[in-house]
């Protein structure tokens, strides 16, 4: 592999302490090499001087040559930033698609493993405060492409006091780096994991508070407060989640989010709402699914907006997020709430949510707070005589014992063992045994054709319960996502239909999968695989069967079928073709 070296001269009218950049393109560059360069100040190789205005987008392919899909080419960059004294400054970075930034031997920013998130590359994509020392500071970058734009932007932000009062830079910096303080409730609370006898309520504050929820049945109910406690002590936290149990079925409950001021012993309501528990009998219900919204935030928000316009949304009993809301979650609140869930509010009301964890919800520095918002990632619930099983299919691989690797943080084996014990209990329950329909909601498909690790993972998790010609327990439908292309498996005909395109033209199914998977499997669409970019799956359960309809968020039909026990699928409309 030939190496191409490049020096970029960055000029700033407001900051004249950055020296020229040295860029090196090679398939052999590693992040550790770049980190070491930021400590030593040495990155071997030098090349052509190129003048680039500070903050503008640089088309790196002009200098590295055109890149192709699957390229292993990497870029390393280093510069020296001279400071007259020790200080804290903001820097801004955007790149196609992964970038890690090191300053004087310390990592100060990384978009690994999720990537830039923004398809429009800008130095305002990621802004971080760093500590510069007096004198020379070595700042180095490690960049990997994905979008095949091979663009890069970097900017050392000036002090806000140096900027004109009405400048665009000033407005953007204040908005992104200094969000207004809000010690109160940050957004409307969430009602999720609704069932016929329980519900969960979650909320988040700008500062730590002691919080509880007061609730009562709308008709003739006695008010009750439960607090967020730890070993019997009311605790002050920013994120609070409450599990309301022993509720009456098909009953409207009113609730208030309340806070406790320990200085005055005063309880103050801060928000209120209502929900209706699901019925205890009957099968009629409908819900909508969206998943794999790993696209630019504006596209994700537009998809949610269009989804709310669908006639099915107004009729839905609940909404399912089937996982992979974003590529990663370095900022969980921004990606999951600001750019996704907040879009579902309509007149300050939100449909009850059923949250399914995808593999990408494990990724990013902010992903650890997922259970604080949503609780345990696997659970079950009932809507009348329909029993739903929500599985957590975990990360997409075994532990990788390498520093910083996203699979270093997950223990899929332990997760499977915990869920197996739980599945033993729920499949033995009377509610599961009596159910007329049993539906699994999982991020991953049970088939191994797209990912053997995932297929084997699910076989270990659910095989003894649901797989085989004569399974221990029959299920009526497995709804999933993950692979980013719509498909449908009919166990009566042993056929699968989906979008046909080159990447999937040689799709093969394992013989053991074909023999053991004897339940319908429907997979939602997603970006980057040749079908529609995003999809919405509408499910309507009735005595006549289960109607599953996949559309685009705008309503264009991809697949519309009726599933009845023991029968081949009745196809109302479909653009999918036979795969096997």
Backbone torsions as a table, in degrees:
resi	resn	phi	psi	omega
1	UNK	NA	121.3	177.7
2	UNK	-73.7	143.9	178.6
3	UNK	-100.5	139.1	177.3
4	UNK	-121.3	126.9	-178.1
5	UNK	-112.2	148.2	-174.5
6	UNK	-145.5	136.8	172.4
7	UNK	-112.2	127.6	178.3
8	UNK	-108.8	131.7	175.4
9	UNK	-97.1	117.8	-178.4
10	UNK	-102.9	120.9	-179.0
11	UNK	-110.5	132.2	177.3
12	UNK	-127.4	126.8	178.6
13	UNK	-69.1	-17.8	-176.4
14	UNK	-109.6	-10.8	-178.4
15	UNK	-144.3	110.5	-175.1
16	UNK	-110.9	37.9	-177.7
17	UNK	-113.6	4.8	179.6
18	UNK	-98.0	127.3	178.0
19	UNK	-85.8	176.1	179.5
20	UNK	-59.8	152.9	175.1
21	UNK	-87.1	149.4	166.8
22	UNK	-114.1	122.2	179.0
23	UNK	-113.7	140.3	175.1
24	UNK	-134.2	130.6	179.4
25	UNK	-107.8	126.0	-179.9
26	UNK	-165.2	151.7	176.0
27	UNK	-79.4	-10.5	-174.0
28	UNK	-99.8	0.1	-179.2
29	UNK	-71.3	140.3	175.7
30	UNK	-122.5	159.2	178.5
31	UNK	-64.7	-31.4	179.5
32	UNK	-68.1	-35.4	175.7
33	UNK	-62.8	-41.5	-179.3
34	UNK	-69.1	-40.3	177.1
35	UNK	-59.6	-43.7	179.3
36	UNK	-63.7	-37.1	179.2
37	UNK	-64.1	-33.7	179.4
38	UNK	-70.2	-18.5	177.3
39	UNK	-89.8	-43.2	-177.8
40	UNK	-84.1	-25.1	-176.4
41	UNK	82.2	9.4	-175.8
42	UNK	-120.5	122.5	170.9
43	UNK	-127.0	109.8	-172.3
44	UNK	-59.9	143.5	177.0
45	UNK	100.5	147.1	177.9
46	UNK	-148.0	157.3	-176.8
47	UNK	-150.4	-151.1	-173.8
48	UNK	-69.4	139.1	176.4
49	UNK	-80.6	128.8	179.6
50	UNK	-129.4	127.3	180.0
51	UNK	-87.4	123.2	179.8
52	UNK	-131.8	126.5	178.9
53	UNK	-67.1	138.9	-179.1
54	UNK	-56.7	128.0	177.2
55	UNK	92.2	-9.1	178.8
56	UNK	-84.5	163.4	-178.7
57	UNK	-88.5	127.7	-179.8
58	UNK	-102.9	128.0	177.5
59	UNK	-85.7	97.2	-173.9
60	UNK	-67.8	-26.4	-178.7
61	UNK	-64.7	-17.0	175.0
62	UNK	-62.6	-27.5	-174.1
63	UNK	-110.6	-27.9	179.9
64	UNK	-89.0	-16.9	-171.4
65	UNK	92.7	161.9	-177.6
66	UNK	-64.6	135.9	179.0
67	UNK	-104.3	154.5	-177.7
68	UNK	-117.2	163.4	177.9
69	UNK	-56.4	133.4	179.0
70	UNK	84.5	7.8	-178.5
71	UNK	-60.3	146.8	175.1
72	UNK	-102.7	8.5	-178.3
73	UNK	-64.5	138.7	178.2
74	UNK	-128.8	161.2	175.3
75	UNK	-124.0	137.8	170.3
76	UNK	-116.9	144.5	-179.6
77	UNK	-143.0	146.3	177.6
78	UNK	-146.7	145.0	174.0
79	UNK	-144.7	167.4	175.1
80	UNK	-114.0	129.2	177.4
81	UNK	-111.9	117.1	179.9
82	UNK	-92.3	128.2	178.4
83	UNK	-123.5	138.4	-178.5
84	UNK	-73.0	-15.8	-179.1
85	UNK	-160.9	165.7	173.7
86	UNK	-60.5	133.0	-178.0
87	UNK	-160.9	164.7	172.7
88	UNK	-109.1	131.8	178.1
89	UNK	-137.3	159.2	174.9
90	UNK	-95.8	138.3	171.1
91	UNK	-120.0	150.2	179.1
92	UNK	-123.0	137.8	-176.0
93	UNK	-139.3	141.3	167.9
94	UNK	-144.5	143.8	-177.7
95	UNK	-159.2	153.8	169.0
96	UNK	-93.5	108.9	-0.7
97	UNK	-130.3	-21.1	-179.2
98	UNK	-120.4	132.2	178.5
99	UNK	-142.7	138.3	172.8
100	UNK	-122.2	137.5	-176.7
101	UNK	-117.4	131.5	-179.7
102	UNK	-123.1	137.3	178.7
103	UNK	-128.7	116.4	178.9
104	UNK	52.2	42.0	175.8
105	UNK	87.5	0.5	179.9
106	UNK	-118.4	136.4	176.3
107	UNK	-74.5	127.9	-179.0
108	UNK	-113.9	-14.4	179.0
109	UNK	-162.2	143.7	172.9
110	UNK	-152.3	137.9	173.6
111	UNK	-101.1	11.3	173.6
112	UNK	-76.8	145.2	-5.4
113	UNK	-93.8	2.1	-172.0
114	UNK	-81.8	-26.9	-179.4
115	UNK	98.7	-173.2	-171.7
116	UNK	-70.7	-22.6	-176.4
117	UNK	72.8	-42.7	-176.5
118	UNK	-94.4	124.4	177.6
119	UNK	-75.8	-21.7	174.3
120	UNK	-90.0	107.1	-174.1
121	UNK	-73.4	129.9	-177.1
122	UNK	-155.6	150.8	175.0
123	UNK	-67.0	-11.0	178.0
124	UNK	-91.5	3.4	176.9
125	UNK	-61.9	-45.1	-178.1
126	UNK	-138.7	118.4	-179.3
127	UNK	-117.7	131.1	-176.7
128	UNK	-140.3	144.2	176.4
129	UNK	-87.9	132.5	-179.8
130	UNK	-128.6	160.2	178.9
131	UNK	-104.2	117.0	174.5
132	UNK	-96.4	145.6	174.7
133	UNK	-97.3	164.5	176.8
134	UNK	-65.7	134.8	180.0
135	UNK	95.6	-145.3	-174.7
136	UNK	-83.0	131.1	175.9
137	UNK	-121.0	130.7	-179.8
138	UNK	-96.9	117.1	-179.3
139	UNK	-114.9	122.9	-175.5
140	UNK	-128.6	149.1	-178.2
141	UNK	-126.7	146.6	173.6
142	UNK	-123.1	121.2	-171.4
143	UNK	-126.2	133.0	174.6
144	UNK	-122.0	135.4	-179.9
145	UNK	-85.7	158.4	171.5
146	UNK	-146.9	-42.6	-177.0
147	UNK	-77.5	-7.5	178.9
148	UNK	67.4	20.8	169.9
149	UNK	-90.8	-33.0	178.0
150	UNK	55.9	52.2	179.4
151	UNK	-110.4	159.5	-177.6
152	UNK	-153.1	142.7	176.2
153	UNK	-143.2	139.3	-178.9
154	UNK	-143.6	145.2	178.6
155	UNK	-154.1	132.7	168.8
156	UNK	-90.5	115.9	-173.2
157	UNK	-73.3	137.2	176.6
158	UNK	-75.3	162.8	171.6
159	UNK	-59.2	138.2	-179.6
160	UNK	-58.6	-33.4	-178.5
161	UNK	-64.1	-19.3	-179.3
162	UNK	-85.6	-8.7	-174.0
163	UNK	-96.8	146.2	174.7
164	UNK	-58.8	147.5	-173.9
165	UNK	-56.8	-32.9	-174.7
166	UNK	-109.3	20.8	-178.3
167	UNK	-75.9	150.8	177.6
168	UNK	-63.4	-38.5	178.4
169	UNK	-58.4	-44.4	-177.7
170	UNK	-62.4	-45.2	-178.5
171	UNK	-63.0	-44.8	-178.9
172	UNK	-65.8	-41.1	-178.4
173	UNK	-66.4	-42.8	179.2
174	UNK	-63.4	-42.6	-178.0
175	UNK	-65.9	-40.0	-173.1
176	UNK	-91.1	-32.3	-174.1
177	UNK	-100.5	-23.1	-177.7
178	UNK	-129.9	66.3	179.1
179	UNK	-61.8	147.0	-177.7
180	UNK	-60.0	136.5	179.2
181	UNK	-65.7	136.2	-179.9
182	UNK	-142.8	91.0	-178.0
183	UNK	-70.8	-14.2	-177.8
184	UNK	-84.3	-163.6	-179.7
185	UNK	-63.8	127.0	-175.1
186	UNK	-76.9	-28.6	-178.7
187	UNK	-160.0	170.1	176.3
188	UNK	-60.5	138.4	-179.6
189	UNK	-63.2	159.7	179.8
190	UNK	-104.2	137.2	168.1
191	UNK	-106.9	121.3	-176.4
192	UNK	-145.7	175.9	-176.8
193	UNK	49.8	42.0	179.6
194	UNK	-71.7	142.0	176.9
195	UNK	-142.2	-168.3	-179.7
196	UNK	-81.0	-15.0	-178.1
197	UNK	-136.2	11.7	-178.5
198	UNK	-157.5	165.9	176.0
199	UNK	-161.0	156.6	174.4
200	UNK	-117.3	142.4	176.5
201	UNK	-127.3	127.9	-179.4
202	UNK	-124.8	147.0	178.0
203	UNK	-150.6	163.0	-178.3
204	UNK	-140.3	136.5	-180.0
205	UNK	-112.5	161.3	177.7
206	UNK	-76.5	-20.4	175.4
207	UNK	-140.6	164.4	-175.9
208	UNK	-68.8	129.5	178.2
209	UNK	-138.8	157.5	168.8
210	UNK	-83.7	126.5	-170.1
211	UNK	-134.5	148.8	175.0
212	UNK	-145.7	176.5	175.1
213	UNK	-130.3	127.6	176.8
214	UNK	-101.4	129.2	-176.5
215	UNK	-144.7	158.7	179.0
216	UNK	-161.5	152.5	172.5
217	UNK	-66.0	137.6	-175.1
218	UNK	-58.9	-37.6	179.6
219	UNK	-106.2	118.2	173.1
220	UNK	58.8	31.0	179.7
221	UNK	-97.0	148.2	177.2
222	UNK	-97.2	132.4	-175.9
223	UNK	-68.3	144.0	179.8
224	UNK	-143.2	141.7	175.6
225	UNK	-115.8	133.2	168.1
226	UNK	-118.3	142.1	-176.5
227	UNK	-111.4	156.7	172.2
228	UNK	-79.7	111.0	-175.3
229	UNK	-125.9	160.2	174.1
230	UNK	-132.8	113.6	-176.9
231	UNK	52.1	42.0	174.9
232	UNK	86.9	-2.8	-179.0
233	UNK	-106.9	131.3	174.6
234	UNK	-67.7	127.9	-173.2
235	UNK	-117.7	146.9	177.9
236	UNK	-91.3	120.6	179.0
237	UNK	-143.6	165.4	175.6
238	UNK	-83.7	-40.0	-177.3
239	UNK	-106.3	131.6	-179.1
240	UNK	-131.6	140.7	177.7
241	UNK	-137.1	135.0	-177.0
242	UNK	-127.1	134.1	176.1
243	UNK	-104.2	112.1	179.3
244	UNK	-92.1	120.5	-173.3
245	UNK	-118.5	169.2	177.4
246	UNK	55.4	41.8	177.2
247	UNK	-86.3	161.0	177.6
248	UNK	-85.8	142.7	179.9
249	UNK	-70.3	151.8	175.1
250	UNK	48.6	48.3	-176.1
251	UNK	-130.0	136.1	176.5
252	UNK	-81.0	128.1	176.3
253	UNK	-116.2	134.1	172.2
254	UNK	-99.6	143.6	-178.9
255	UNK	-141.5	160.5	172.6
256	UNK	-133.0	135.8	168.2
257	UNK	-83.6	125.9	-176.5
258	UNK	-126.1	153.7	174.7
259	UNK	-121.7	155.8	-179.8
260	UNK	-117.2	123.4	174.4
261	UNK	-94.6	110.7	-176.0
262	UNK	-72.1	-16.6	178.0
263	UNK	-75.7	-29.2	-177.6
264	UNK	-118.0	-7.7	-175.2
265	UNK	61.1	27.0	-177.0
266	UNK	-97.2	133.8	175.2
267	UNK	-99.4	125.2	-175.3
268	UNK	-122.2	123.3	173.6
269	UNK	-70.6	136.6	179.8
270	UNK	-120.3	-16.6	177.6
271	UNK	-162.7	159.1	179.8
272	UNK	-148.4	162.8	179.2
273	UNK	-175.2	-169.6	179.8
274	UNK	-151.0	160.0	173.6
275	UNK	-150.4	161.7	178.2
276	UNK	-120.4	124.0	178.8
277	UNK	-65.7	155.1	-179.9
278	UNK	-72.2	156.9	179.1
279	UNK	-68.6	160.3	-179.4
280	UNK	-89.4	-15.4	-178.7
281	UNK	-143.3	167.8	-176.8
282	UNK	90.1	162.4	-176.8
283	UNK	-116.8	-11.9	-175.0
284	UNK	-66.6	119.1	172.3
285	UNK	-163.6	161.7	178.0
286	UNK	-144.5	149.8	178.9
287	UNK	-153.5	161.1	179.9
288	UNK	-117.5	147.4	-179.1
289	UNK	-123.0	137.0	169.0
290	UNK	-134.0	146.3	-175.1
291	UNK	-157.1	168.3	170.8
292	UNK	50.3	49.9	-179.5
293	UNK	-89.3	48.5	-178.7
294	UNK	-84.2	64.4	-178.9
295	UNK	-130.5	176.6	177.5
296	UNK	-58.3	145.3	-176.1
297	UNK	-53.5	-37.7	-179.0
298	UNK	-67.1	-35.7	177.8
299	UNK	-69.4	-40.6	178.2
300	UNK	-61.6	-45.8	-179.1
301	UNK	-66.1	-37.0	177.4
302	UNK	-65.4	-37.7	179.1
303	UNK	-63.7	-43.0	178.1
304	UNK	-63.7	-42.7	179.1
305	UNK	-59.9	-43.0	178.7
306	UNK	-69.7	-35.4	178.6
307	UNK	-60.9	-38.1	180.0
308	UNK	-66.6	-19.1	179.6
309	UNK	-85.3	-13.6	-179.3
310	UNK	-65.9	139.5	177.7
311	UNK	-57.9	-32.4	-178.6
312	UNK	-65.2	-28.3	-177.9
313	UNK	-65.4	-43.6	-179.6
314	UNK	-62.5	-29.4	-177.5
315	UNK	-90.4	-11.0	-172.6
316	UNK	-69.8	141.1	174.8
317	UNK	-79.0	-28.8	178.3
318	UNK	-160.8	167.5	179.8
319	UNK	-120.5	137.4	-179.6
320	UNK	-110.2	126.7	165.9
321	UNK	-97.2	112.7	-170.9
322	UNK	-92.3	20.5	170.9
323	UNK	102.3	164.3	-179.9
324	UNK	58.0	55.4	176.7
325	UNK	-61.8	-38.2	179.8
326	UNK	-143.2	174.5	179.8
327	UNK	-66.6	-46.7	173.9
328	UNK	-152.8	174.5	-169.6
329	UNK	-130.2	58.5	171.7
330	UNK	-63.2	-32.2	173.7
331	UNK	-124.1	92.6	-172.2
332	UNK	-64.0	-46.6	-176.8
333	UNK	-61.5	-39.8	-177.9
334	UNK	-64.9	-48.3	-173.6
335	UNK	-77.9	-40.0	-175.0
336	UNK	-84.4	-37.0	-175.6
337	UNK	-100.4	-61.9	-174.1
338	UNK	-58.6	-39.9	-173.9
339	UNK	-104.5	8.9	180.0
340	UNK	-144.1	-79.0	-171.0
341	UNK	-63.3	-34.6	-179.7
342	UNK	-59.1	-25.6	179.6
343	UNK	-69.7	-15.6	-178.0
344	UNK	-84.3	-10.1	179.4
345	UNK	-68.8	133.1	176.5
346	UNK	-132.2	112.7	-175.0
347	UNK	54.7	44.6	176.6
348	UNK	64.9	17.4	177.3
349	UNK	-120.3	147.2	-178.1
350	UNK	-129.2	135.2	174.6
351	UNK	-59.3	146.7	173.0
352	UNK	-55.3	139.1	-174.5
353	UNK	-108.3	142.7	168.1
354	UNK	-117.8	114.0	-172.9
355	UNK	-100.7	124.8	176.4
356	UNK	-113.1	134.4	-176.8
357	UNK	-87.7	128.2	175.7
358	UNK	-98.4	175.7	-179.8
359	UNK	-67.3	-30.4	-179.0
360	UNK	-75.8	-17.3	173.6
361	UNK	-70.0	-6.9	174.1
362	UNK	-88.3	-8.5	-168.3
363	UNK	-106.3	145.3	178.5
364	UNK	102.9	151.9	-176.6
365	UNK	-65.5	-22.2	-178.4
366	UNK	-94.4	-0.4	-174.1
367	UNK	-71.1	-15.8	-177.2
368	UNK	-64.8	-21.2	-177.5
369	UNK	-87.2	2.6	177.3
370	UNK	-50.3	-52.4	-178.1
371	UNK	-67.2	-22.5	176.5
372	UNK	-64.9	-35.1	178.3
373	UNK	-82.5	-43.0	-165.6
374	UNK	-117.2	-4.3	177.7
375	UNK	76.9	-158.9	-179.3
376	UNK	-61.7	139.4	-170.2
377	UNK	-83.8	-3.1	173.3
378	UNK	-129.2	138.2	-175.3
379	UNK	-167.0	175.6	176.4
380	UNK	-133.6	159.5	175.1
381	UNK	-155.6	163.7	-178.4
382	UNK	-121.4	140.3	165.3
383	UNK	-122.4	94.3	-174.1
384	UNK	63.4	-127.0	-178.7
385	UNK	-93.9	19.2	174.8
386	UNK	-107.1	122.9	-177.1
387	UNK	-105.6	122.1	-178.9
388	UNK	-105.6	134.7	176.0
389	UNK	-115.9	119.6	178.6
390	UNK	-103.1	116.3	-178.5
391	UNK	-103.2	151.6	169.4
392	UNK	-108.1	107.4	-176.5
393	UNK	-87.2	6.1	168.0
394	UNK	73.9	-164.0	178.2
395	UNK	-80.1	168.4	-172.8
396	UNK	-90.2	20.0	179.3
397	UNK	-173.0	168.4	176.8
398	UNK	-72.9	166.7	179.5
399	UNK	-57.0	132.4	175.0
400	UNK	-109.4	115.9	-173.3
401	UNK	-86.1	64.3	176.7
402	UNK	-128.6	139.8	-178.9
403	UNK	-56.4	129.9	175.0
404	UNK	80.6	-9.7	-178.4
405	UNK	-68.2	138.9	-176.4
406	UNK	-64.0	-25.2	178.7
407	UNK	-82.9	-0.7	173.8
408	UNK	-75.4	-21.0	-172.7
409	UNK	-93.6	-5.0	-174.2
410	UNK	-116.1	146.8	176.5
411	UNK	-126.0	85.9	-175.7
412	UNK	-65.7	-35.2	-178.7
413	UNK	-60.8	-43.3	179.3
414	UNK	-67.1	-39.5	177.8
415	UNK	-60.6	-43.1	179.9
416	UNK	-63.6	-43.2	-178.6
417	UNK	-61.6	-41.4	178.9
418	UNK	-64.7	-42.9	-178.1
419	UNK	-69.7	-33.9	178.1
420	UNK	-62.7	-43.0	177.5
421	UNK	-61.4	-41.0	179.0
422	UNK	-66.3	-43.0	178.4
423	UNK	-61.5	-36.0	176.5
424	UNK	-57.3	-43.5	-176.6
425	UNK	-71.3	-45.9	-173.8
426	UNK	-73.8	-32.6	178.3
427	UNK	-72.4	-15.9	175.8
428	UNK	-90.8	-6.0	-176.9
429	UNK	-75.1	153.2	178.7
430	UNK	-65.7	-35.8	179.9
431	UNK	-61.1	-41.5	178.4
432	UNK	-68.7	-43.5	-177.6
433	UNK	-64.4	-37.1	-176.4
434	UNK	-82.6	-13.8	-173.5
435	UNK	-60.5	139.5	177.6
436	UNK	-83.7	-28.3	174.0
437	UNK	-131.9	142.8	176.2
438	UNK	-128.6	120.2	-174.9
439	UNK	-122.5	130.8	177.3
440	UNK	-99.7	132.1	172.8
441	UNK	-112.6	114.9	-177.1
442	UNK	-144.2	148.8	179.0
443	UNK	-68.8	-43.1	-172.9
444	UNK	-96.5	152.1	175.3
445	UNK	-76.5	149.8	177.2
446	UNK	-76.6	-10.3	-178.6
447	UNK	-79.4	149.8	179.7
448	UNK	-93.0	-5.8	-171.8
449	UNK	-64.5	-26.8	-177.5
450	UNK	-96.2	-24.6	-178.6
451	UNK	-163.0	103.9	-175.1
452	UNK	-60.9	-35.7	178.9
453	UNK	-61.8	-47.7	-179.4
454	UNK	-63.7	-44.3	180.0
455	UNK	-60.1	-44.2	178.4
456	UNK	-67.9	-35.6	177.0
457	UNK	-59.6	-47.7	-178.1
458	UNK	-69.2	-34.9	176.8
459	UNK	-62.7	-40.6	177.5
460	UNK	-66.2	-39.0	-176.6
461	UNK	-73.6	-50.7	-169.0
462	UNK	-115.1	-6.1	-173.9
463	UNK	-57.0	-44.8	-176.6
464	UNK	-70.1	-15.9	-178.2
465	UNK	-97.5	-43.2	-168.4
466	UNK	-121.5	-11.3	-176.3
467	UNK	-92.7	161.6	174.7
468	UNK	107.2	161.0	178.7
469	UNK	-63.4	-34.5	175.9
470	UNK	-127.3	76.9	-175.4
471	UNK	-65.3	156.3	177.5
472	UNK	-61.9	-34.4	179.8
473	UNK	-142.6	128.8	-179.8
474	UNK	-87.5	139.9	172.2
475	UNK	-118.0	157.6	-173.1
476	UNK	-101.8	-16.6	-178.2
477	UNK	-167.8	137.9	173.1
478	UNK	-117.3	114.9	179.7
479	UNK	-105.2	128.8	-173.3
480	UNK	-148.4	-177.3	-177.0
481	UNK	-147.4	-126.5	169.8
482	UNK	76.3	-48.1	-171.0
483	UNK	-86.4	-5.0	173.2
484	UNK	67.1	27.3	169.1
485	UNK	-149.9	140.2	-175.7
486	UNK	-72.6	137.4	175.3
487	UNK	-156.2	164.7	178.8
488	UNK	-146.3	127.6	179.0
489	UNK	-107.7	128.4	-179.9
490	UNK	-106.8	109.5	-177.4
491	UNK	-68.3	-22.0	-179.6
492	UNK	-70.9	-35.4	-179.7
493	UNK	-104.8	-11.3	-175.6
494	UNK	60.1	30.9	178.1
495	UNK	-110.0	149.0	171.8
496	UNK	-122.5	136.8	174.7
497	UNK	-115.1	152.5	179.9
498	UNK	-173.3	-177.1	174.2
499	UNK	-72.7	132.8	177.9
500	UNK	-98.2	121.4	174.5
501	UNK	-155.9	163.7	-168.1
502	UNK	-50.4	-40.7	-175.2
503	UNK	-63.4	-26.4	-178.4
504	UNK	-113.1	12.4	-174.1
505	UNK	-67.0	-24.7	-178.6
506	UNK	-106.2	30.7	-178.4
507	UNK	-62.0	126.9	178.5
508	UNK	-127.0	147.1	177.7
509	UNK	-111.9	139.0	178.8
510	UNK	-65.8	145.0	-179.1
511	UNK	-62.5	-37.3	-179.4
512	UNK	-69.4	-33.2	174.7
513	UNK	-64.3	-44.9	-178.5
514	UNK	-62.0	-35.3	-180.0
515	UNK	-77.7	-35.3	-169.4
516	UNK	-96.8	-21.3	-179.3
517	UNK	-93.2	100.9	-175.6
518	UNK	-118.8	41.1	175.6
519	UNK	-140.9	151.9	179.4
520	UNK	-64.2	141.0	177.0
521	UNK	-127.2	121.9	179.1
522	UNK	-122.7	127.6	-175.4
523	UNK	-114.3	131.0	178.0
524	UNK	-75.7	160.5	-179.7
525	UNK	-84.6	168.8	179.9
526	UNK	-163.1	176.0	-173.0
527	UNK	-76.3	151.7	166.6
528	UNK	85.0	5.2	-177.0
529	UNK	-117.7	10.2	173.0
530	UNK	99.2	-9.6	176.8
531	UNK	-93.4	-139.1	173.9
532	UNK	-80.1	152.6	-176.8
533	UNK	-66.5	-42.9	179.4
534	UNK	-140.2	159.6	-179.9
535	UNK	-143.2	162.8	172.5
536	UNK	-126.2	127.8	178.6
537	UNK	-106.3	120.8	179.3
538	UNK	-103.7	129.1	-178.0
539	UNK	-122.7	128.0	177.6
540	UNK	-126.7	119.5	-177.9
541	UNK	-102.9	132.9	178.8
542	UNK	-149.0	177.1	177.4
543	UNK	-61.7	-26.9	-177.6
544	UNK	-79.6	-14.6	-178.7
545	UNK	141.6	-164.5	-179.8
546	UNK	-116.4	116.7	176.8
547	UNK	-93.1	119.6	179.3
548	UNK	-116.8	124.7	-175.1
549	UNK	-129.3	116.0	177.1
550	UNK	-100.4	127.9	177.8
551	UNK	-135.2	170.7	166.2
552	UNK	-74.6	164.6	176.8
553	UNK	-58.4	-23.6	178.8
554	UNK	-84.4	-9.6	175.9
555	UNK	108.6	0.4	177.5
556	UNK	-68.0	125.9	-173.6
557	UNK	-76.2	130.3	173.5
558	UNK	-102.8	-45.5	-178.4
559	UNK	-156.7	135.7	-178.2
560	UNK	-141.6	110.1	-175.9
561	UNK	-135.8	160.9	170.7
562	UNK	-116.0	128.0	-178.7
563	UNK	-106.7	123.2	176.5
564	UNK	-123.7	145.2	-175.4
565	UNK	-57.4	126.3	174.1
566	UNK	76.9	2.3	-178.6
567	UNK	-114.5	156.4	170.8
568	UNK	-65.7	148.8	-178.3
569	UNK	-61.1	136.6	174.5
570	UNK	-90.7	113.2	-174.3
571	UNK	-92.0	116.4	175.2
572	UNK	-81.2	-42.1	-178.9
573	UNK	-164.4	142.4	179.5
574	UNK	-164.0	143.2	171.4
575	UNK	-107.9	4.1	-179.6
576	UNK	-80.0	150.0	-178.9
577	UNK	-114.6	159.4	-178.6
578	UNK	-68.0	129.0	177.5
579	UNK	-101.0	-40.1	172.6
580	UNK	-159.8	NA	NA
